[in-house]
């Protein structure tokens, strides 16, 4: 990131700040419930596998919604899609906090996932369309919001969780209500794209081998990642606030290595070698937790350290998808999001069931195996990744530079054009 991008990133109109604030709250949702999982299990008389359904319902619905968010946004327009997503999050987060059963919370968490998918699908597009100082400055602001949200989510969840397990849910509802009012008041209406997106494009794109292969890599990696995120809290024996601080440390590393570490290591070692190292490290950390599951401090250390590889993988696997997929980037983003979050959604529930039927060691050993298999699957597109890295260093043609300069002069950029230009950065950061 250039110094000029950073210097202009925070001189923005109120519309940009409204959406950026909502982004922070939205990304907080990734780790917000981690600190209250043991409390939910104890106070509602639910098994760990039942409690981990909070991840499953949220992520599986998010995954399926990724297939239709482009279509919905092309019908409603960006601002209306944002508002719809925010309203769903408010309603379902508050409903989850009011529920007295784990089944009710799981169901409302699913609705929360739908709202989050609609919001994330268009938030960056609106920021870029409304920001001053150019595309790069808008991206700096978006990345900052993402990093703050990921790191703060577990800490906020832990702080509110010390009052009650209901606290994090009501807290999100209140913060998102503020974001909704700000969005309605400050964000200008956005035009609809001239062409409505096809609802079947993301699924049809799976016929392309490179996209299918990297998407499966994401699924396998997310299986290992969400096994740790979803079940490790039950191994630590910590209070809600203590868990909040553990996952706050994890979130800081996720943000730092997603924004700064991944580009640096990619420049030095290339995408494939960096990813092989990150996936192997993920396998080692998961195996360490599996072997020493009864040792609280080993688990805590491994969980925090996993933030490094989570940040690297979140950025680089998605970058790989966008670089080698032979389809438009918005379609590739939706396809990859659908496949990878299926793995992330099913893994915590499967971990709970494996513990119930076997032992606490088994799900983490399984996670280690899936991370190794992810590296082996990625190996089959090694040359395509090398070629994509090489293309990034090719000079931009005069014709393409002229076209990009012309686009930068357009005062209001339609949502579809923004998405085509920014989808790489949009999805690579989500849980961005």
C-alpha positions in Angstrom: 0.0 0.0 0.0 1.4 3.4 -0.9 1.7 6.3 1.5 -0.7 8.4 -0.6 -3.3 5.6 -0.3 -3.0 5.6 3.5 -3.0 9.4 3.8 -6.3 9.7 1.8 -8.0 6.6 3.1 -9.4 8.4 6.2 -10.6 11.6 4.5 -13.9 10.2 3.4 -17.5 11.3 3.1 -20.0 10.2 5.7 -21.5 7.5 3.4 -18.2 5.7 3.4 -17.8 5.9 7.2 -21.4 4.5 7.6 -20.6 1.4 5.6 -17.2 1.0 7.1 -18.7 0.9 10.6 -21.2 -1.7 9.5 -18.3 -3.7 8.0 -16.5 -3.7 11.4 -19.6 -5.0 13.1 -20.2 -7.6 10.4 -16.7 -9.0 10.5 -17.0 -9.1 14.3 -19.6 -11.8 13.8 -16.9 -14.3 12.7 -15.5 -14.8 16.2 -18.1 -13.1 18.4 -19.8 -16.3 19.7 -16.5 -18.2 20.4 -16.2 -16.9 24.0 -19.8 -17.9 24.9 -19.9 -21.4 23.5 -19.1 -23.1 26.9 -21.6 -20.8 28.7 -24.3 -21.7 26.2 -23.6 -25.4 26.6 -23.8 -25.1 30.4 -26.8 -22.7 30.8 -29.0 -24.3 28.1 -28.1 -27.9 28.9 -26.8 -28.4 25.3 -24.0 -30.7 24.2 -21.0 -29.2 22.5 -22.1 -30.6 19.2 -25.4 -28.9 19.5 -23.8 -25.6 20.4 -21.4 -25.8 17.4 -24.5 -25.7 15.2 -24.3 -21.9 15.7 -21.4 -22.1 13.3 -23.0 -24.6 11.0 -26.3 -22.8 10.5 -24.6 -19.5 10.0 -21.9 -20.6 7.6 -24.0 -23.1 5.6 -26.7 -20.5 5.0 -23.9 -17.9 4.1 -22.5 -20.4 1.6 -25.8 -21.1 -0.1 -26.6 -17.4 -0.1 -23.3 -16.7 -1.9 -24.9 -18.3 -4.9 -27.8 -15.8 -5.1 -26.4 -12.5 -3.7 -25.2 -11.3 -7.0 -28.6 -11.9 -8.6 -30.4 -10.2 -5.7 -28.0 -7.2 -5.8 -28.5 -6.9 -9.6 -32.3 -6.6 -9.0 -32.4 -4.4 -5.9 -29.3 -2.3 -6.4 -26.4 -2.0 -3.9 -28.0 0.3 -1.3 -31.2 -1.7 -1.0 -29.2 -4.9 -0.7 -27.1 -3.4 2.1 -30.2 -2.3 3.9 -31.9 -5.7 3.5 -28.8 -7.4 4.8 -28.5 -5.1 7.8 -32.2 -5.5 8.7 -31.9 -9.2 8.6 -28.9 -9.2 10.9 -30.6 -6.9 13.4 -33.8 -9.0 13.5 -32.1 -12.4 13.8 -29.3 -11.3 16.2 -32.0 -9.8 18.6 -34.1 -12.9 18.2 -31.2 -15.2 19.0 -30.5 -13.1 22.2 -34.2 -13.5 23.2 -34.4 -17.2 22.6 -34.4 -19.7 25.5 -33.4 -22.8 23.5 -30.4 -23.8 21.6 -32.6 -24.9 18.6 -34.0 -21.4 18.4 -30.6 -19.7 18.6 -29.3 -22.0 15.9 -32.2 -21.2 13.6 -31.9 -17.4 14.2 -28.2 -17.6 13.6 -29.0 -19.0 10.1 -31.1 -15.9 9.4 -28.1 -13.8 10.6 -25.9 -15.7 8.0 -28.3 -14.7 5.2 -28.2 -11.1 6.2 -24.4 -11.1 6.5 -24.1 -12.7 3.0 -26.2 -9.9 1.5 -24.2 -7.2 3.3 -20.8 -8.5 2.5 -21.7 -9.0 -1.2 -22.1 -5.3 -1.7 -20.3 -3.4 1.1 -17.0 -3.0 -0.7 -18.7 -2.0 -3.9 -20.5 0.8 -2.1 -17.3 2.0 -0.3 -15.4 2.1 -3.6 -18.3 3.9 -5.3 -18.6 6.6 -2.6 -15.0 7.0 -1.5 -12.7 9.9 -2.3 -9.0 9.5 -3.1 -9.4 6.7 -5.6 -9.7 2.9 -5.5 -6.5 2.3 -3.4 -7.6 4.6 -0.6 -11.0 2.9 -0.4 -9.3 -0.5 -0.1 -7.1 0.7 2.7 -10.2 1.7 4.6 -12.0 -1.6 3.9 -9.0 -3.6 5.0 -8.8 -1.6 8.2 -12.4 -2.2 9.0 -11.9 -5.9 8.4 -8.9 -6.1 10.6 -10.6 -4.2 13.5 -13.7 -6.4 13.2 -11.9 -9.7 13.2 -9.7 -8.8 16.1 -12.4 -7.1 18.1 -15.2 -9.7 17.7 -14.0 -12.2 20.2 -13.0 -9.5 22.7 -16.4 -7.8 22.5 -18.1 -11.2 22.7 -16.1 -12.0 25.8 -16.8 -8.7 27.5 -20.6 -8.8 26.8 -20.5 -12.5 27.6 -19.4 -11.8 31.2 -22.8 -10.1 31.7 -24.8 -12.8 30.0 -24.5 -15.2 27.1 -27.3 -13.1 25.5 -25.1 -10.0 25.6 -23.2 -10.5 22.3 -26.4 -11.1 20.3 -28.1 -7.9 21.6 -24.8 -6.0 21.3 -24.6 -6.8 17.5 -28.3 -5.9 17.1 -27.8 -2.5 18.6 -24.6 -1.8 16.7 -26.1 -2.9 13.4 -29.2 -0.7 14.1 -26.8 2.3 14.3 -25.2 1.2 11.1 -28.6 0.8 9.4 -29.7 4.3 10.3 -26.4 5.7 9.1 -26.6 3.8 5.9 -30.2 5.0 5.2 -29.3 8.6 5.9 -25.8 9.0 4.4 -25.5 6.5 1.5 -26.9 7.8 -1.8 -29.1 5.5 -3.9 -27.1 3.4 -6.3 -28.2 2.6 -9.8 -29.1 -1.0 -10.8 -26.8 -2.8 -13.3 -28.2 -2.8 -16.8 -28.0 -6.6 -16.9 -29.4 -8.9 -14.2 -27.0 -11.6 -13.1 -27.8 -15.2 -13.7 -28.7 -17.3 -10.7 -27.0 -20.4 -12.0 -23.7 -18.9 -13.0 -21.8 -19.8 -9.8 -22.8 -23.5 -9.9 -22.1 -23.7 -13.6 -18.6 -22.4 -13.1 -17.6 -25.5 -11.1 -17.2 -27.3 -14.5 -13.9 -25.5 -14.8 -11.2 -27.7 -13.3 -9.0 -24.9 -11.9 -11.9 -23.2 -10.1 -13.2 -26.5 -8.8 -9.8 -27.6 -7.6 -8.9 -24.4 -5.7 -12.5 -24.3 -4.2 -12.0 -27.8 -2.9 -8.7 -26.7 -1.4 -10.6 -23.9 0.4 -13.2 -26.4 1.7 -10.5 -28.7 3.1 -8.6 -25.9 4.7 -11.7 -24.4 6.2 -12.5 -27.8 7.7 -9.3 -27.7 9.7 -9.7 -24.0 10.5 -13.3 -24.2 11.8 -12.6 -27.3 13.7 -10.2 -25.3 15.8 -12.4 -22.2 15.9 -15.5 -24.1 16.7 -14.4 -26.7 19.2 -11.1 -25.6 20.8 -13.0 -23.3 23.3 -14.4 -26.4 25.0 -10.8 -27.6 25.7 -9.5 -24.5 27.5 -11.7 -24.3 30.6 -11.7 -20.5 30.5 -14.3 -17.9 31.3 -16.0 -15.9 28.6 -13.6 -12.9 29.0 -10.5 -15.1 29.1 -11.6 -16.8 25.9 -12.2 -13.4 24.4 -8.6 -12.4 25.0 -7.3 -15.6 23.6 -9.3 -15.2 20.4 -8.4 -11.5 20.4 -4.8 -12.5 20.1 -5.8 -14.9 17.3 -7.7 -12.2 15.5 -4.8 -9.7 15.6 -2.6 -12.3 13.9 -5.3 -13.1 11.3 -5.6 -9.4 10.4 -1.9 -8.7 10.3 -0.9 -11.7 8.2 -3.9 -11.3 5.9 -3.2 -7.6 5.1 0.6 -7.5 5.4 2.1 -11.0 5.8 0.5 -12.6 2.8 1.7 -10.0 0.2 5.2 -10.0 1.7 5.6 -13.8 1.7 4.0 -14.1 -1.7 6.5 -11.6 -3.2 9.4 -13.5 -1.7 8.3 -17.2 -2.2 5.4 -17.1 -4.6 1.8 -18.2 -4.1 2.2 -22.0 -4.3 5.2 -22.3 -2.0 3.7 -19.9 0.6 0.5 -21.9 0.6 2.2 -25.2 0.9 4.0 -23.9 4.0 0.8 -22.4 5.5 -1.3 -25.5 4.9 1.5 -27.7 6.4 1.7 -25.4 9.4 -2.0 -25.6 9.8 -1.8 -29.4 9.8 1.0 -29.3 12.4 -1.0 -27.0 14.7 -4.1 -29.0 14.4 -2.2 -32.2 15.2 -0.6 -30.5 18.2 -4.0 -29.7 19.6 -5.2 -33.2 18.8 -2.3 -34.9 20.7 -2.2 -32.5 23.7 -5.9 -31.8 23.9 -5.9 -32.0 27.7 -3.1 -29.5 28.1 -4.8 -26.1 28.3 -1.7 -24.0 27.6 -0.7 -26.1 24.5 -4.2 -25.6 23.1 -4.2 -21.9 23.8 -0.7 -21.4 22.2 -1.7 -23.4 19.1 -5.0 -21.6 18.7 -3.3 -18.2 18.9 -0.5 -19.3 16.5 -3.1 -20.6 14.0 -4.0 -16.9 13.4 -0.9 -16.6 11.3 -1.8 -19.3 8.9 -5.5 -18.4 8.9 -4.5 -14.9 7.7 -2.2 -16.2 5.0 -4.6 -18.8 3.8 -7.6 -16.6 3.7 -5.8 -14.1 1.5 -3.7 -16.4 -0.7 -6.2 -19.2 -1.4 -8.8 -16.7 -2.5 -6.2 -14.8 -4.5 -5.4 -18.1 -6.2 -9.0 -18.7 -7.1 -9.4 -15.2 -8.6 -6.1 -15.5 -10.5 -6.6 -18.8 -12.3 -10.4 -19.1 -12.5 -11.5 -18.8 -16.2 -14.8 -17.0 -15.3 -15.5 -13.4 -14.3 -14.3 -12.5 -10.8 -17.7 -12.0 -9.2 -18.8 -15.4 -10.4 -15.5 -17.0 -9.2 -16.0 -15.3 -5.8 -19.5 -16.6 -5.4 -18.5 -20.1 -6.4 -15.5 -20.3 -4.1 -17.5 -18.8 -1.2 -20.2 -21.4 -1.6 -17.8 -24.4 -1.6 -15.4 -23.3 1.1 -18.1 -22.2 3.6 -19.8 -25.6 3.3 -16.6 -27.1 4.8 -16.4 -24.4 7.4 -20.1 -24.9 8.4 -20.0 -28.7 8.7 -16.6 -29.0 10.5 -17.6 -27.8 14.0 -20.7 -30.0 14.2 -18.7 -33.0 12.9 -16.1 -32.2 15.6 -18.7 -32.4 18.3 -20.0 -35.7 17.0 -16.5 -37.2 16.7 -15.8 -36.3 20.3 -19.1 -37.8 21.5 -18.4 -41.1 19.6 -14.6 -41.4 19.9 -12.5 -38.9 21.9 -11.5 -35.2 22.0 -8.3 -36.0 20.0 -10.0 -37.3 16.9 -11.5 -34.1 15.3 -8.2 -32.3 15.4 -6.3 -35.2 13.9 -9.0 -35.3 11.1 -8.4 -31.5 10.7 -4.7 -32.1 10.3 -5.3 -34.7 7.6 -7.7 -32.4 5.7 -5.0 -29.6 5.7 -2.5 -32.0 4.3 -4.9 -33.1 1.6 -5.7 -29.5 0.8 -2.0 -29.0 0.0 -1.9 -32.1 -2.2 -5.0 -31.0 -4.1 -3.5 -27.5 -4.6 -0.4 -29.2 -6.0 -2.4 -30.3 -9.0 -2.7 -26.6 -10.2 0.8 -25.6 -9.2 1.8 -24.5 -12.7 -1.3 -22.4 -13.1 -0.4 -20.6 -9.8 3.1 -20.0 -11.0 1.9 -18.6 -14.3 -0.6 -16.3 -12.4 2.2 -14.9 -10.3 4.3 -14.3 -13.3 1.4 -12.4 -15.0 1.2 -10.0 -12.1 4.7 -8.8 -12.8 4.0 -8.1 -16.5 3.8 -4.4 -17.4 0.3 -3.2 -18.0 -0.4 -2.5 -21.7 -1.0 1.1 -22.8 -4.6 0.1 -23.9 -5.5 -1.4 -20.6 -3.9 1.6 -18.7 -5.9 4.0 -20.8 -9.1 2.0 -20.1 -8.4 2.0 -16.4 -7.7 5.7 -16.4 -10.9 6.4 -18.2 -12.9 4.3 -15.6 -11.2 6.3 -12.8 -12.7 9.5 -14.2 -16.3 8.3 -14.0 -17.9 10.1 -11.0 -20.5 7.4 -10.2 -19.5 3.8 -10.9 -22.3 1.3 -11.3 -22.3 -1.6 -8.9 -21.6 -4.2 -11.6 -18.6 -2.4 -12.8 -17.3 -2.0 -9.2 -17.8 -5.7 -8.5 -15.9 -6.7 -11.6 -13.0 -4.5 -10.6 -12.9 -5.3 -6.9 -14.1 -8.8 -6.3 -10.6 -10.1 -5.8 -10.0 -8.0 -2.7 -13.6 -8.2 -1.5 -13.8 -12.0 -1.0 -10.2 -12.7 -0.2 -10.6 -10.9 3.1 -13.8 -12.4 4.4 -13.4 -14.6 6.9 -13.2 -12.5 5.3 
